[in-house]
Amino acid sequence: MLNRVSKTDRSPIIPESLSTVSDPLPSDICIQQTKTGRANIFTRVVVSATINRNNNARLVNSNMPQVDSYDVVVIGAGSIGCSTADHLADDHDVLVLEKGELEESASANASAFISDWWFFLEGEYIPGVTAKIRDYFRELSATGGFEFYDQPFISLVDEEDINTPETRKMRENAEKIPGIEYFNADELAEAYPDVLNLEGFVGGIVDTEAGYVKPRPYLRAMKERAERRGAEFEFGTEVTGIETEAGSVAGVTTDTGDLVQCDSVVVAAGTHTESVVAEFTDLPVRPFVICAAAVRGDPSFSGSVPTTSGRGTLIGPNADGDLLVGDEYWIEDLDSIPRDFPEEAQEKVGKLLPQLFTGFDGGLEYVDGGEHHCPEGITITPDQVPVIDEVGDVDGLVVADGSRGAVSLAPVIAVAVQSILTGTETEFSLDRFAIDRFDLEDPEYDLPMITEPRS
């Protein structure tokens, strides 16, 4: 468990435990207090000494001129990793390691529709989640660097689905959340005249406080604020292993051969999370792709289109005045993700757009030739709610994975991670995110998407 102390309390200390070291420390060893009061000991030459979590000194060979230890190492600099660093950095020494670059992640290429719709559609509503998402985006956008664009989100209900358990659950949840309402077809037609084609629909759930962001400026805004709070980011560095000692996290090793010591590790590496923690636990996740591409529409029409989910697709505006259209499917091989919007998806979207909106006749002009917006792929759990939990019977090893809509949910996931590591209270229960809600040996998937893998 990490100890919270004032960030200003950083005067150098010498731990009493150093008296247990049989050999004196070299004269060029330095001691520095961390934000949590724990000591970092390092030298400016190849051999460094640090204090591990059991307060025993040990020598670490490193190619780095200086080896630090951290309270938390975050693996992955997508939206979850950046938000986690943003939430922890005020009170803890945080290092974020990313094997690629900030703008190469799935989050950087996401559609970035911001709504908590996956919690009020068919699942159990989690009180506190809605307020956290809305407050975080508006507060962060006020710091400059990126903009939150207000745009309602609608999940349309087909006539044939009006009496299903899923629709009943949606309507029940909509009544619990301020800003989210159920509109019948007449009310939708009045709210969005000459936009929605409502033939065959009986209504929809409307999140009136939803919106969207440009994902790359959003990531940069989180990263830069986390850095102002003291977090460090290192790109082009792949974590090759998680080191443990006596059932607790001791550090991570990297592809450069370095050992970075730490008290806790948060694995938020997207499709790579499963392989990073495979030594310690199975994860109930499968990789899949939300393939999205931008299509051009009449600018005056595109600007009035709400983000809309219906009949197996998701369509909404982006900050460039175009419409993002999407399809989704399972993948078996991460190297098989298409770099262009698949022909099958183009055919599907071409049929669905006229069914949802009045401004399309099926002929679509794709931006950049139909370039695929999310070529990295993501992971999803059987119930579409992420796993945020300490795993593998290892103290300090936390996984944040399996989140559909991670860009939107990132601040909620970060608060959950912060609570697990520090014991701070949250406004929502963490039970909904626990890994033990699944049978790890045989998790069952029954999700409304193309379930046959494509390879």
C-alpha positions as a Python dict, from the first residue, in 0.01 Angstrom:
ca = {
    (1, 'M'): (0, 0, 0),
    (2, 'L'): (132, 340, -92),
    (3, 'N'): (155, 608, 174),
    (4, 'R'): (29, 956, 97),
    (5, 'V'): (245, 1249, 205),
    (6, 'S'): (262, 1611, 106),
    (7, 'K'): (439, 1666, -223),
    (8, 'T'): (636, 1949, -62),
    (9, 'D'): (784, 1717, 200),
    (10, 'R'): (1087, 1612, -3),
    (11, 'S'): (1382, 1682, 225),
    (12, 'P'): (1658, 1418, 198),
    (13, 'I'): (1646, 1140, 456),
    (14, 'I'): (1855, 836, 540),
    (15, 'P'): (1638, 536, 628),
    (16, 'E'): (1720, 352, 945),
    (17, 'S'): (1724, 31, 742),
    (18, 'L'): (2055, 135, 585),
    (19, 'S'): (2223, 34, 909),
    (20, 'T'): (2157, -328, 803),
    (21, 'V'): (2385, -297, 499),
    (22, 'S'): (2713, -469, 578),
    (23, 'D'): (2927, -275, 328),
    (24, 'P'): (2939, 103, 335),
    (25, 'L'): (2777, 282, 42),
    (26, 'P'): (3012, 441, -211),
    (27, 'S'): (3069, 812, -169),
    (28, 'D'): (2889, 896, -492),
    (29, 'I'): (2564, 729, -384),
    (30, 'C'): (2282, 985, -341),
    (31, 'I'): (1971, 953, -130),
    (32, 'Q'): (1648, 1131, -215),
    (33, 'Q'): (1307, 1115, -51),
    (34, 'T'): (1015, 1033, -280),
    (35, 'K'): (670, 1187, -265),
    (36, 'T'): (557, 906, -38),
    (37, 'G'): (849, 939, 200),
    (38, 'R'): (1029, 633, 60),
    (39, 'A'): (1398, 669, -25),
    (40, 'N'): (1554, 652, -368),
    (41, 'I'): (1923, 571, -363),
    (42, 'F'): (2116, 608, -684),
    (43, 'T'): (2461, 670, -819),
    (44, 'R'): (2588, 849, -1124),
    (45, 'V'): (2784, 548, -1247),
    (46, 'V'): (2686, 209, -1386),
    (47, 'V'): (2635, 34, -1052),
    (48, 'S'): (2342, 167, -849),
    (49, 'A'): (2195, 83, -514),
    (50, 'T'): (1824, 119, -442),
    (51, 'I'): (1594, 35, -155),
    (52, 'N'): (1333, -226, -239),
    (53, 'R'): (993, -257, -76),
    (54, 'N'): (1130, -478, 203),
    (55, 'N'): (1392, -212, 290),
    (56, 'N'): (1689, -430, 200),
    (57, 'A'): (1960, -269, -9),
    (58, 'R'): (2068, -448, -325),
    (59, 'L'): (2294, -366, -618),
    (60, 'V'): (2144, -330, -964),
    (61, 'N'): (2349, -333, -1282),
    (62, 'S'): (2212, -81, -1532),
    (63, 'N'): (2313, 77, -1858),
    (64, 'M'): (2146, 395, -1742),
    (65, 'P'): (2372, 663, -1592),
    (66, 'Q'): (2120, 691, -1309),
    (67, 'V'): (1867, 436, -1187),
    (68, 'D'): (1565, 565, -997),
    (69, 'S'): (1290, 374, -824),
    (70, 'Y'): (927, 479, -839),
    (71, 'D'): (611, 435, -643),
    (72, 'V'): (419, 333, -956),
    (73, 'V'): (520, 223, -1305),
    (74, 'V'): (238, 246, -1559),
    (75, 'I'): (274, 30, -1869),
    (76, 'G'): (104, 198, -2163),
    (77, 'A'): (50, 564, -2252),
    (78, 'G'): (-297, 540, -2397),
    (79, 'S'): (-593, 717, -2242),
    (80, 'I'): (-599, 488, -1935),
    (81, 'G'): (-224, 516, -1874),
    (82, 'C'): (-218, 894, -1916),
    (83, 'S'): (-523, 947, -1696),
    (84, 'T'): (-381, 716, -1428),
    (85, 'A'): (-58, 917, -1424),
    (86, 'D'): (-261, 1238, -1411),
    (87, 'H'): (-450, 1115, -1104),
    (88, 'L'): (-151, 973, -914),
    (89, 'A'): (131, 1216, -990),
    (90, 'D'): (44, 1480, -731),
    (91, 'D'): (128, 1246, -444),
    (92, 'H'): (338, 966, -594),
    (93, 'D'): (644, 918, -810),
    (94, 'V'): (505, 784, -1137),
    (95, 'L'): (684, 657, -1448),
    (96, 'V'): (487, 575, -1763),
    (97, 'L'): (658, 338, -2008),
    (98, 'E'): (529, 314, -2364),
    (99, 'K'): (685, 95, -2632),
    (100, 'G'): (563, 320, -2914),
    (101, 'E'): (482, 687, -2937),
    (102, 'L'): (195, 877, -2781),
    (103, 'E'): (9, 919, -3110),
    (104, 'E'): (44, 556, -3217),
    (105, 'S'): (-189, 407, -2956),
    (106, 'A'): (-543, 284, -3009),
    (107, 'S'): (-663, 577, -2796),
    (108, 'A'): (-492, 827, -3026),
    (109, 'N'): (-682, 682, -3321),
    (110, 'A'): (-1016, 627, -3149),
    (111, 'S'): (-1349, 777, -3247),
    (112, 'A'): (-1347, 954, -2908),
    (113, 'F'): (-1722, 984, -2856),
    (114, 'I'): (-1764, 1079, -2491),
    (115, 'S'): (-2063, 927, -2317),
    (116, 'D'): (-2128, 672, -2046),
    (117, 'W'): (-2373, 489, -2270),
    (118, 'W'): (-2218, 143, -2215),
    (119, 'F'): (-2322, 170, -1851),
    (120, 'F'): (-2681, 266, -1910),
    (121, 'L'): (-2758, 47, -2208),
    (122, 'E'): (-2788, -311, -2093),
    (123, 'G'): (-2568, -338, -1785),
    (124, 'E'): (-2614, -236, -1425),
    (125, 'Y'): (-2588, 136, -1373),
    (126, 'I'): (-2294, 232, -1150),
    (127, 'P'): (-2371, 549, -951),
    (128, 'G'): (-2094, 807, -962),
    (129, 'V'): (-1953, 707, -1299),
    (130, 'T'): (-2153, 959, -1499),
    (131, 'A'): (-2054, 1259, -1290),
    (132, 'K'): (-1686, 1163, -1296),
    (133, 'I'): (-1674, 1135, -1676),
    (134, 'R'): (-1851, 1464, -1737),
    (135, 'D'): (-1663, 1660, -1473),
    (136, 'Y'): (-1319, 1534, -1581),
    (137, 'F'): (-1353, 1620, -1948),
    (138, 'R'): (-1491, 1966, -1886),
    (139, 'E'): (-1233, 2041, -1618),
    (140, 'L'): (-942, 1916, -1830),
    (141, 'S'): (-1059, 2103, -2138),
    (142, 'A'): (-1057, 2423, -1931),
    (143, 'T'): (-679, 2384, -1889),
    (144, 'G'): (-633, 2444, -2262),
    (145, 'G'): (-484, 2229, -2535),
    (146, 'F'): (-800, 2047, -2638),
    (147, 'E'): (-1171, 2107, -2664),
    (148, 'F'): (-1473, 1909, -2550),
    (149, 'Y'): (-1745, 1936, -2816),
    (150, 'D'): (-2100, 1903, -2682),
    (151, 'Q'): (-2303, 1661, -2894),
    (152, 'P'): (-2594, 1437, -2780),
    (153, 'F'): (-2564, 1060, -2805),
    (154, 'I'): (-2866, 851, -2911),
    (155, 'S'): (-2914, 477, -2892),
    (156, 'L'): (-3210, 399, -3117),
    (157, 'V'): (-3458, 124, -3029),
    (158, 'D'): (-3606, -90, -3308),
    (159, 'E'): (-3976, -179, -3303),
    (160, 'E'): (-3891, -547, -3263),
    (161, 'D'): (-3677, -474, -2956),
    (162, 'I'): (-3924, -261, -2761),
    (163, 'N'): (-4012, -535, -2511),
    (164, 'T'): (-3674, -704, -2475),
    (165, 'P'): (-3502, -723, -2134),
    (166, 'E'): (-3220, -510, -2274),
    (167, 'T'): (-3457, -227, -2370),
    (168, 'R'): (-3632, -242, -2035),
    (169, 'K'): (-3295, -219, -1862),
    (170, 'M'): (-3198, 80, -2076),
    (171, 'R'): (-3515, 264, -1985),
    (172, 'E'): (-3476, 183, -1616),
    (173, 'N'): (-3117, 311, -1614),
    (174, 'A'): (-3208, 622, -1811),
    (175, 'E'): (-3444, 726, -1531),
    (176, 'K'): (-3158, 715, -1278),
    (177, 'I'): (-2907, 941, -1452),
    (178, 'P'): (-2947, 1318, -1486),
    (179, 'G'): (-2914, 1428, -1847),
    (180, 'I'): (-3018, 1092, -1990),
    (181, 'E'): (-3374, 1045, -2110),
    (182, 'Y'): (-3592, 814, -2316),
    (183, 'F'): (-3748, 985, -2620),
    (184, 'N'): (-4026, 821, -2821),
    (185, 'A'): (-4013, 845, -3201),
    (186, 'D'): (-4228, 1158, -3215),
    (187, 'E'): (-4008, 1335, -2959),
    (188, 'L'): (-3694, 1239, -3152),
    (189, 'A'): (-3845, 1367, -3476),
    (190, 'E'): (-3926, 1698, -3309),
    (191, 'A'): (-3579, 1728, -3152),
    (192, 'Y'): (-3394, 1640, -3474),
    (193, 'P'): (-3611, 1749, -3767),
    (194, 'D'): (-3488, 1651, -4114),
    (195, 'V'): (-3197, 1456, -3963),
    (196, 'L'): (-3308, 1118, -3828),
    (197, 'N'): (-3489, 860, -4037),
    (198, 'L'): (-3705, 696, -3772),
    (199, 'E'): (-3888, 442, -3986),
    (200, 'G'): (-3896, 117, -3791),
    (201, 'F'): (-3774, 277, -3466),
    (202, 'V'): (-3995, 340, -3161),
    (203, 'G'): (-3760, 577, -2980),
    (204, 'G'): (-3417, 601, -2827),
    (205, 'I'): (-3210, 668, -2516),
    (206, 'V'): (-3059, 1016, -2538),
    (207, 'D'): (-2755, 1135, -2343),
    (208, 'T'): (-2800, 1510, -2369),
    (209, 'E'): (-2465, 1583, -2202),
    (210, 'A'): (-2247, 1368, -2426),
    (211, 'G'): (-1987, 1497, -2667),
    (212, 'Y'): (-1665, 1415, -2849),
    (213, 'V'): (-1299, 1520, -2850),
    (214, 'K'): (-1002, 1507, -3080),
    (215, 'P'): (-822, 1210, -2923),
    (216, 'R'): (-461, 1320, -2979),
    (217, 'P'): (-493, 1665, -2820),
    (218, 'Y'): (-684, 1497, -2536),
    (219, 'L'): (-397, 1252, -2475),
    (220, 'R'): (-143, 1534, -2488),
    (221, 'A'): (-345, 1739, -2239),
    (222, 'M'): (-347, 1451, -1987),
    (223, 'K'): (20, 1376, -2041),
    (224, 'E'): (128, 1738, -2003),
    (225, 'R'): (-73, 1791, -1687),
    (226, 'A'): (61, 1467, -1541),
    (227, 'E'): (414, 1591, -1620),
    (228, 'R'): (345, 1923, -1451),
    (229, 'R'): (242, 1723, -1148),
    (230, 'G'): (570, 1532, -1157),
    (231, 'A'): (505, 1220, -1364),
    (232, 'E'): (771, 1099, -1609),
    (233, 'F'): (706, 947, -1952),
    (234, 'E'): (947, 734, -2151),
    (235, 'F'): (856, 639, -2508),
    (236, 'G'): (1016, 374, -2728),
    (237, 'T'): (1067, 151, -2423),
    (238, 'E'): (905, -192, -2409),
    (239, 'V'): (849, -371, -2080),
    (240, 'T'): (967, -729, -2114),
    (241, 'G'): (892, -855, -1764),
    (242, 'I'): (744, -779, -1423),
    (243, 'E'): (970, -866, -1131),
    (244, 'T'): (829, -982, -798),
    (245, 'E'): (975, -1053, -457),
    (246, 'A'): (799, -1232, -171),
    (247, 'G'): (462, -1203, -344),
    (248, 'S'): (492, -831, -416),
    (249, 'V'): (591, -621, -714),
    (250, 'A'): (961, -534, -714),
    (251, 'G'): (999, -369, -1054),
    (252, 'V'): (992, -410, -1431),
    (253, 'T'): (1256, -502, -1684),
    (254, 'T'): (1276, -335, -2024),
    (255, 'D'): (1401, -425, -2368),
    (256, 'T'): (1719, -232, -2297),
    (257, 'G'): (1800, -471, -2011),
    (258, 'D'): (1726, -216, -1741),
    (259, 'L'): (1549, -291, -1416),
    (260, 'V'): (1322, -15, -1289),
    (261, 'Q'): (1228, -75, -928),
    (262, 'C'): (884, 20, -804),
    (263, 'D'): (620, -58, -545),
    (264, 'S'): (335, -108, -791),
    (265, 'V'): (276, -174, -1159),
    (266, 'V'): (-37, -73, -1350),
    (267, 'V'): (-72, -262, -1679),
    (268, 'A'): (-279, -59, -1924),
    (269, 'A'): (-121, -179, -2247),
    (270, 'G'): (-436, -245, -2450),
    (271, 'T'): (-411, -555, -2666),
    (272, 'H'): (-68, -629, -2517),
    (273, 'T'): (-187, -639, -2155),
    (274, 'E'): (-275, -1007, -2171),
    (275, 'S'): (76, -1110, -2276),
    (276, 'V'): (241, -878, -2020),
    (277, 'V'): (63, -1047, -1726),
    (278, 'A'): (39, -1400, -1874),
    (279, 'E'): (297, -1526, -1624),
    (280, 'F'): (67, -1430, -1337),
    (281, 'T'): (-293, -1471, -1451),
    (282, 'D'): (-535, -1536, -1732),
    (283, 'L'): (-743, -1239, -1840),
    (284, 'P'): (-1106, -1263, -1958),
    (285, 'V'): (-1047, -1051, -2266),
    (286, 'R'): (-1049, -1094, -2641),
    (287, 'P'): (-899, -860, -2900),
    (288, 'F'): (-1137, -699, -3143),
    (289, 'V'): (-1149, -406, -3379),
    (290, 'I'): (-1384, -114, -3402),
    (291, 'C'): (-1303, -26, -3760),
    (292, 'A'): (-1395, 333, -3828),
    (293, 'A'): (-1358, 565, -4123),
    (294, 'A'): (-1463, 921, -4200),
    (295, 'V'): (-1717, 1000, -4470),
    (296, 'R'): (-1797, 1340, -4612),
    (297, 'G'): (-2143, 1484, -4585),
    (298, 'D'): (-2302, 1820, -4641),
    (299, 'P'): (-2135, 2040, -4373),
    (300, 'S'): (-2463, 2190, -4255),
    (301, 'F'): (-2612, 1843, -4223),
    (302, 'S'): (-2306, 1681, -4063),
    (303, 'G'): (-2297, 1944, -3791),
    (304, 'S'): (-2653, 1861, -3685),
    (305, 'V'): (-2610, 1484, -3665),
    (306, 'P'): (-2610, 1345, -3312),
    (307, 'T'): (-2382, 1054, -3234),
    (308, 'T'): (-2614, 763, -3311),
    (309, 'S'): (-2605, 392, -3237),
    (310, 'G'): (-2848, 172, -3425),
    (311, 'R'): (-2874, -160, -3607),
    (312, 'G'): (-2520, -263, -3529),
    (313, 'T'): (-2329, 49, -3622),
    (314, 'L'): (-2213, 372, -3460),
    (315, 'I'): (-2211, 701, -3650),
    (316, 'G'): (-2126, 1048, -3532),
    (317, 'P'): (-1958, 1378, -3615),
    (318, 'N'): (-1593, 1461, -3568),
    (319, 'A'): (-1415, 1791, -3517),
    (320, 'D'): (-1328, 1815, -3888),
    (321, 'G'): (-1693, 1836, -3994),
    (322, 'D'): (-1705, 1480, -4128),
    (323, 'L'): (-1895, 1177, -4001),
    (324, 'L'): (-1722, 880, -3842),
    (325, 'V'): (-1883, 549, -3933),
    (326, 'G'): (-1795, 217, -3778),
    (327, 'D'): (-1824, -159, -3767),
    (328, 'E'): (-1667, -407, -3526),
    (329, 'Y'): (-1544, -764, -3528),
    (330, 'W'): (-1323, -1011, -3346),
    (331, 'I'): (-966, -1072, -3452),
    (332, 'E'): (-737, -1367, -3387),
    (333, 'D'): (-410, -1220, -3506),
    (334, 'L'): (-312, -865, -3410),
    (335, 'D'): (-103, -844, -3725),
    (336, 'S'): (-412, -904, -3940),
    (337, 'I'): (-593, -578, -3860),
    (338, 'P'): (-680, -407, -4189),
    (339, 'R'): (-520, -71, -4260),
    (340, 'D'): (-814, 33, -4477),
    (341, 'F'): (-1185, 31, -4398),
    (342, 'P'): (-1288, -322, -4504),
    (343, 'E'): (-1509, -359, -4811),
    (344, 'E'): (-1764, -558, -4611),
    (345, 'A'): (-1787, -275, -4357),
    (346, 'Q'): (-1828, -20, -4638),
    (347, 'E'): (-2121, -219, -4777),
    (348, 'K'): (-2282, -245, -4435),
    (349, 'V'): (-2246, 124, -4360),
    (350, 'G'): (-2367, 217, -4708),
    (351, 'K'): (-2692, 31, -4639),
    (352, 'L'): (-2736, 158, -4283),
    (353, 'L'): (-2673, 530, -4324),
    (354, 'P'): (-2991, 588, -4529),
    (355, 'Q'): (-3182, 382, -4271),
    (356, 'L'): (-3066, 614, -3990),
    (357, 'F'): (-3038, 957, -4152),
    (358, 'T'): (-3228, 1152, -4413),
    (359, 'G'): (-2922, 1310, -4576),
    (360, 'F'): (-2770, 1004, -4742),
    (361, 'D'): (-2869, 798, -5043),
    (362, 'G'): (-2605, 528, -4998),
    (363, 'G'): (-2332, 689, -5208),
    (364, 'L'): (-2047, 772, -4969),
    (365, 'E'): (-1724, 962, -5020),
    (366, 'Y'): (-1459, 833, -4780),
    (367, 'V'): (-1196, 1070, -4644),
    (368, 'D'): (-838, 966, -4725),
    (369, 'G'): (-969, 678, -4932),
    (370, 'G'): (-1130, 507, -4635),
    (371, 'E'): (-827, 501, -4409),
    (372, 'H'): (-893, 290, -4101),
    (373, 'H'): (-904, 510, -3790),
    (374, 'C'): (-830, 239, -3531),
    (375, 'P'): (-562, 7, -3669),
    (376, 'E'): (-430, -101, -3329),
    (377, 'G'): (-731, -296, -3203),
    (378, 'I'): (-858, -309, -2845),
    (379, 'T'): (-976, -575, -2601),
    (380, 'I'): (-1314, -643, -2451),
    (381, 'T'): (-1448, -851, -2161),
    (382, 'P'): (-1757, -1073, -2189),
    (383, 'D'): (-1978, -806, -2029),
    (384, 'Q'): (-1803, -509, -2197),
    (385, 'V'): (-1705, -365, -1857),
    (386, 'P'): (-1328, -342, -1793),
    (387, 'V'): (-1126, -543, -1544),
    (388, 'I'): (-968, -306, -1292),
    (389, 'D'): (-820, -516, -1018),
    (390, 'E'): (-512, -647, -843),
    (391, 'V'): (-434, -978, -1012),
    (392, 'G'): (-224, -1292, -989),
    (393, 'D'): (-197, -1291, -608),
    (394, 'V'): (77, -1030, -646),
    (395, 'D'): (58, -726, -421),
    (396, 'G'): (84, -410, -629),
    (397, 'L'): (11, -568, -971),
    (398, 'V'): (-298, -396, -1112),
    (399, 'V'): (-459, -455, -1451),
    (400, 'A'): (-682, -204, -1628),
    (401, 'D'): (-801, -378, -1943),
    (402, 'G'): (-1097, -486, -2153),
    (403, 'S'): (-1259, -146, -2176),
    (404, 'R'): (-1481, -72, -2471),
    (405, 'G'): (-1473, 306, -2492),
    (406, 'A'): (-1154, 356, -2293),
    (407, 'V'): (-1117, 717, -2408),
    (408, 'S'): (-1442, 804, -2235),
    (409, 'L'): (-1400, 578, -1934),
    (410, 'A'): (-1034, 662, -1868),
    (411, 'P'): (-1096, 899, -1572),
    (412, 'V'): (-1322, 644, -1405),
    (413, 'I'): (-1065, 368, -1454),
    (414, 'A'): (-791, 595, -1320),
    (415, 'V'): (-990, 668, -1003),
    (416, 'A'): (-1047, 295, -955),
    (417, 'V'): (-673, 225, -995),
    (418, 'Q'): (-593, 504, -752),
    (419, 'S'): (-831, 353, -497),
    (420, 'I'): (-680, 5, -532),
    (421, 'L'): (-327, 136, -484),
    (422, 'T'): (-388, 392, -212),
    (423, 'G'): (-709, 292, -35),
    (424, 'T'): (-882, 621, -117),
    (425, 'E'): (-1259, 608, -138),
    (426, 'T'): (-1450, 630, -465),
    (427, 'E'): (-1801, 748, -538),
    (428, 'F'): (-1874, 414, -707),
    (429, 'S'): (-1826, 51, -614),
    (430, 'L'): (-1520, -132, -746),
    (431, 'D'): (-1698, -468, -731),
    (432, 'R'): (-1833, -420, -1081),
    (433, 'F'): (-1474, -418, -1214),
    (434, 'A'): (-1339, -719, -1020),
    (435, 'I'): (-1172, -997, -1217),
    (436, 'D'): (-1336, -1272, -1014),
    (437, 'R'): (-1677, -1196, -1166),
    (438, 'F'): (-1563, -1416, -1455),
    (439, 'D'): (-1470, -1782, -1493),
    (440, 'L'): (-1113, -1726, -1611),
    (441, 'E'): (-1085, -2075, -1755),
    (442, 'D'): (-1392, -2042, -1974),
    (443, 'P'): (-1532, -1688, -2002),
    (444, 'E'): (-1849, -1677, -2209),
    (445, 'Y'): (-1888, -1416, -2483),
    (446, 'D'): (-2229, -1330, -2625),
    (447, 'L'): (-2194, -981, -2766),
    (448, 'P'): (-2381, -793, -3041),
    (449, 'M'): (-2103, -785, -3298),
    (450, 'I'): (-1959, -1000, -3573),
    (451, 'T'): (-1848, -1298, -3363),
    (452, 'E'): (-1664, -1498, -3626),
    (453, 'P'): (-1294, -1413, -3605),
    (454, 'R'): (-1127, -1274, -3912),
    (455, 'S'): (-763, -1353, -3974),
}
